[in-house]
Amino acid sequence: MNNGQGNGSTPANPFTQKPEYQYQEAGLTKRVALPLSNMTLRQHFAMAAMQGILSNQLVIDQHDSNAIAWVAEHATSQADALLSELSK
């Protein structure tokens, strides 16, 4: 089901205008520009997958370099699988 959501290089949080926060101070309206995220949809999905993987205490207990590489590799492959499925 391709609903036009784009691919992995699509911004995860696209903005039509620069976001800002407004507040009142001493009777004046102040505006503060909010930071924009350059995170892609693929990076966002990989981050969510990594959080899920790391929520397993057994994975956390294995904190050697092989386990760290395994987590990154599998989080990225899960993100790619989701993007592939969403593009159908």
C-alpha positions in Angstrom: 0.0 0.0 0.0 1.8 3.1 -1.2 0.1 6.0 0.4 2.6 8.6 -0.8 4.6 8.7 2.5 7.9 8.7 0.6 11.0 6.7 1.1 13.8 6.5 3.7 15.2 9.8 2.7 11.9 11.6 3.4 12.1 13.9 6.4 10.6 12.3 9.5 9.1 15.6 10.6 8.6 17.8 7.6 7.6 21.4 8.3 5.7 23.7 6.0 7.1 26.7 8.0 9.7 27.2 10.5 8.2 26.3 13.9 8.3 28.7 16.7 7.1 29.1 20.3 5.3 32.2 21.4 4.9 33.4 25.0 4.1 36.6 26.8 6.6 38.4 29.0 6.0 41.8 30.6 3.1 42.5 28.2 5.2 41.7 25.1 4.9 38.7 22.8 8.2 36.9 22.5 8.9 34.4 19.8 11.6 31.7 20.0 12.5 29.6 16.9 12.4 25.9 17.6 15.2 23.6 16.2 14.4 21.7 13.0 15.2 18.0 12.8 17.2 16.7 9.9 16.3 13.1 10.8 15.1 11.0 7.9 12.2 8.6 8.1 14.7 5.7 7.9 16.7 7.1 10.8 13.5 7.6 12.8 12.4 4.0 12.2 15.9 2.7 13.0 15.8 4.7 16.3 12.5 3.2 17.3 13.7 -0.3 16.5 16.9 0.3 18.5 14.8 1.5 21.4 12.8 -1.7 21.2 15.8 -3.9 21.0 17.5 -2.2 23.9 14.4 -2.5 26.1 15.4 -6.2 26.4 17.7 -6.5 29.5 19.5 -9.5 28.0 20.7 -7.3 25.1 21.9 -4.6 27.6 23.8 -7.1 29.6 25.8 -8.0 26.4 27.7 -4.7 26.1 30.7 -5.8 24.0 31.5 -4.4 20.6 29.9 -7.4 18.8 26.6 -6.8 20.6 26.7 -3.1 19.9 27.2 -3.7 16.2 24.5 -6.3 16.2 22.0 -3.9 17.7 22.8 -1.2 15.1 22.7 -3.7 12.2 19.4 -5.2 13.2 17.7 -1.8 14.0 18.7 -0.6 10.5 17.5 -3.8 8.8 14.1 -3.5 10.6 13.8 0.1 9.5 14.5 -1.0 5.9 12.0 -3.8 6.1 9.3 -1.4 7.3 10.0 1.1 4.6 9.9 -1.7 2.0 6.6 -2.9 3.3 5.1 0.6 3.4 6.1 1.2 -0.2 3.9 -1.7 -1.4 
